[in-house]
Amino acid sequence: MLSLVPTPIGNIGDISLRAIEALSQADILLCEDTRVTKKLIHILQERYNTSFKENQEFISLHSHNEQAFVDKLEVSFFDKNVVYASDAGMPGVSDPGQTLVSFCIKNSVEYDVLPGANAVLTAFVASGFVQTQMFFFGFLDHKGNSRKAGLLKALHNGYTTIMYESPHRLEKLLLEIEKEEPSRELFLAKELTKKYQKYFRGTASEALVELAGNFRGEWVVVIRASEAQAESAISQKDVLKLDLPKKVQAKLISKITGENTKVCYQRLLEI
């Protein structure tokens, strides 16, 4: 059997009793980073006096080797009690895990996913944006046309959008949003559940002033859906399904989103 076990995103107290039980009973621990998982187990042993199986096997399973690992898997591997734990948060959310689940489904292997801490939902709720439909974007591409197209999609998809960003690219992201949508409201969450957790809500330019060049830490960025999008019964996706020239589609989408028609047309050419 396979169990996907979420781990705390910062505060160790957020771990669940079910997660502790699953980790302690595992024969094989697949880990995004074996060092991180071993450290977590050591803390659980010391703080909660938890007993773990002897001779647990730790195997590294990260984004760079996940597919190759799964390609070599035999169904018999799951005759033992197997647990996958990412470094922090929910497996499969910007972390490995989905490929393992897919293997189990295809091969009728029993599996379970435990609920638990994740930065996406925590930041979404903390934002206070009342548009309850959301779109999780993960990380933008680092550069090039794919990054620009991704940003425009994040800004103009009609939903409250959540993305992750690294400290050395957060300033770049804020400058890009300031250029495209200077009045769009954002919610930034830094170091969620940790000692130096910080919330900020405002425009990109206000965030740049508030942060004053201090972008250290792990960040979640929540982008409020534009008013036009939130109130419209027709979405960009609906328009794209219509058999219309891209120029006409661009005009319709700009009416819904408030996006500049020329910018919208250029984005549709890149899709």
Beta strands, then each sheet from edge to edge (+ up, - down):
strand 1: 2-5
strand 2: 28-31
strand 3: 57-60
strand 4: 82-85
strand 5: 111-113
strand 6: 134-138
strand 7: 160-165
strand 8: 186-190
strand 9: 198-202
strand 10: 219-223
sheet 1: 3+ 2+ 4+ 1+ 5+
sheet 2: 6+ 7+ 10- 8+ 9-
end
